[in-house]
Amino acid sequence: MFETLKNRRSIRKYLDKQVPDELLDPILETALYTPSGMNTQKTVMVAVRDKATRDLLSRLNAQVMGTNSDPFYGAPCVIVVLADPERYTWLEDGSLVMGTLMNAAYEAGLGSCWIHRAQPVFDSPEGKALLKAWGLPETLKGVGHCILGYPAENPAPKPRVEGRIIKV
């Protein structure tokens, strides 16, 4: 586990090869065991492998940034993490799920990266329409997009910033 946590990197270049169920399902199941405030388990994950939906999410995300580029870096799979904003720990709970997804993906031999802007995407009319189409409450808030795929790069670790550990 220590090696996984130390060696996982954000991947920003992917092979054109879809993530199969035999890798995706254990990643999603592992994320179900992520801790949540008072064990409420209110986060929801939507695994998107349908190209049209993936491309729509990419376009909506790019619109938030004001660009036409693919903010998902060509990754074929996007796991949207959503949470119930009625829970005061919704953002923390969803963030922990994002971390679990990325570490589980690395353990499965896949690349991943946390792509932000899920909140404005799912606050938009198009995002609300997706939630409705998925049978989810329109009140859910987007926490993040966890992109997954086979990495086409292997970035080296960057040096760690000194002075970030204090023992008392």
N, C-alpha and C positions, 0 to 999 in steps of 0.2 A: 504494500500500500504506500509506504513512504516513497519508493521509487516512482510509482505512478504519479503521486502528487508533485514530486520534484521535476519530473520529465515531461509532463503534459505541456503542450504549447498551443497557442491560438494559431489555427491553420487558415490561411487566406488564399489557397490555391488547391483545387480539387480535380481529381480525375472524373471523366464523364462515365461514371458507373454508379448505379443506384445501390443504396444500402438494403440488403435483403432482410427479410423477417427474422432469420435466425441470428442476426446481429442486433437488429433494432429492438426486438421484443425484450431481450434481457436488459438492455439499457433502460427501456421504459419501466420495466418491472423494478429494477434497482432504484430508480428515482421515486417510486411509490413509497419507499422506506425512508425517505428523507425526513429528518425531524421537522416538526411544525409547532408553532406556539400552541400550548395546551393540547397537543396532538389532534388538532382540528382537521387536518388533512384536507384543506380547502383549495389546494392548487389543482389545476387541470392542465393536462398536456395534450396538444393536438399535433400528431405526427403527420406531416404533409409530404407526400412523395408524388402526388399528382402534379405533373409539370405545369398545367394551366394555373392551378391554385398556387403553386410555389412561385410562378412568375408574377402572379397578381400580388402576392405578398411582397415580393422584391420591388415591384413598381410602386406600391404604396409606401414602402419603407424609403425608397429613393426620393419620392415626392416630399417626404418630411425633411429630407436633407437638401432638397432643391436641386437634385441632379437626375441624370438619366442612367447612371451606372448601376451595376448589379451589386448591391450591398451584401449579398450572400456569397460573393466570390465564386460563383459557379457550383456551389454545393447543391447536390440533388435532393437532399432531405432537410426539412426545417421542422424543428419541434417548437411549437409556440407554447410558451408557459404563461398561463393566465391565473389570476387569483381573485378571490372575493374581497373587495375593498371594505366590506363591513367588518372584517377582522383587522384589528389594529396592527397585526404582524404580517399583513398580506405581502408587503414588499420583501421583508426578510424571509418569509416562507418560500416565496417564489424564487428569490435569489439563491437560497440553499438548493432548491431543485435544479436550477441552472448549473450550479457547481457540480452537483452529483451527476447530471447528464454528461457534462464535459469530461469528468474523470472516468465515468463508466465507458464513454466512447473511446477514450485513449486505451483503456484496458482491453477493449474489444478490437483494437488495431485500427480504429477510425480516427479521423481528424475532426475537430470541432472548433467553434468560435462563438462567443456571445455577441450577438448583434443587437444593439439597443434600438430604441424608437418603437418598441411594441406598444407602449402606452398610447402615444398619439395615433398610431395606426388603428388600434382597436377602440379609440375614442371617436374615430371618424365614421361617417355614415357607411362607407364601404366596409370598414372593420366590423361595425355593428351588424351589417348584412351577413358577413361571414359567420359571426357568432350565431346568428339566428339560423343560418343554413346548417350549421353544425349541431343545432339543437341545444345550444348553450345560452344561459342568461346574458342579455345585453349589458348587464351591470358589471360583468367581469372586467378586470383591468389587465392589460398586457404588461408582463414583467420583462420578457425577453424572447428573442428568437435564438434557439440553439441550432446552428447549422451543423450538419453532419455529412461526412462523405469520406471517400478514400483520399488520403492526402497526396498531393502532387509536389509537396515540399517537405523539408524536415529542418525547420529553423533551429539554429543553435540557441541555447539559453543566453539571456542577457545577464550581465553581472548583477548581483543583488546589491541594493542600496544599503550602505552601512548604517548602524545606529538605530535599527528598527526593533531591537530586542532590549528590554530593560528588565532586569531581575531585581526584585525588592525583597 
